[in-house]
C-alpha cells in the first residue's frame, strides 16, 4: 500500500489549525502572532496542549487578553485539568 505525502500548506488551514494539525511538532512560538495564540486558546477543545502553550506565551508577552482568557477557561466545563491549572497559575501571578 502506498501513501501520498500531504503538504499541510495545501490544506488551506489557518495558522492556528495548522499548529494543531502538526502537534506535537511545534512552531517557533516567538514567530506566532498574538491573534493565533488567542485562536488556539479559544479552540482549546481541538488541542488542549496547544491552548496551554499559547496561554503561557501570551502571559510572557503580557498580552491584555491573558487574564480574561484564563478566567474564561476556568469556567469552561470541557477544559482539561492541565489547561485549568495553567489558567489558574496565570491568574495567581497577578
C-alpha positions in Angstrom: 0.0 0.0 0.0 1.4 3.4 -1.0 0.6 6.6 0.9 1.0 10.0 -0.5 2.6 12.7 1.5 0.3 15.6 2.3 1.6 19.1 2.2 -0.1 20.9 5.1 0.1 24.2 3.2 -2.2 22.7 0.5 -5.0 22.2 3.1 -5.5 26.0 3.4 -5.7 25.8 7.2 -5.5 28.9 9.4 -2.2 29.2 11.3 -3.8 28.0 14.5 -5.3 25.0 12.8 -2.0 24.2 11.2 -0.3 24.3 14.6 -3.0 22.0 16.0 -2.7 19.6 13.0 1.1 19.3 13.3 1.2 19.0 17.1 3.2 17.6 18.8 5.6 19.3 16.4 5.9 22.8 17.5 6.3 26.1 15.6 8.8 28.8 16.5 6.5 30.2 19.2 8.2 33.6 19.1 7.0 34.0 15.5 3.4 33.0 16.2 1.1 36.1 16.2 -0.9 37.1 19.2 -4.1 36.6 17.2 -3.1 33.0 16.5 -2.3 32.4 20.2 -5.7 33.7 21.1 -7.3 31.5 18.5 -5.5 28.4 19.9 -6.9 29.2 23.3 -10.4 29.8 22.1 -10.3 26.5 20.2 -8.9 24.6 23.2 -11.2 21.7 22.6 -9.4 20.7 19.4 -6.0 20.6 21.0 -5.7 21.4 24.7 -2.0 21.1 24.8 -1.6 23.9 22.2 -4.0 26.1 24.2 -1.9 25.5 27.3 1.3 26.6 25.5 -0.5 29.5 23.9 -1.7 30.8 27.2 1.8 30.7 28.6 3.2 32.5 25.6 0.5 35.2 25.9 1.3 35.6 29.5 5.0 36.0 28.8 4.1 38.7 26.3 2.0 40.5 28.9 -0.9 40.5 26.4 -4.1 42.2 27.8 -6.3 39.2 27.0 -4.3 36.8 29.0 -6.2 37.2 32.3 -9.7 37.4 30.8 -9.0 34.2 28.7 -7.6 32.5 31.8 -10.8 33.3 33.8 -12.9 32.1 30.8 -11.0 28.8 30.7 -11.7 28.2 34.4 -15.4 28.4 33.7 -15.3 26.1 30.7 -16.5 22.6 31.5 -14.6 20.9 28.7 -11.2 22.4 29.7 -8.9 19.6 30.9 -7.2 19.7 34.3 -3.8 20.8 32.8 -5.3 23.7 31.0 -7.3 24.7 34.0 -4.1 24.5 36.1 -2.3 26.7 33.6 -5.2 29.2 33.7 -5.1 29.3 37.5 -1.3 29.7 37.5 -1.7 32.7 35.1 -4.2 34.3 37.5 -2.1 33.6 40.6 0.7 35.5 39.0 -1.3 38.8 39.5 
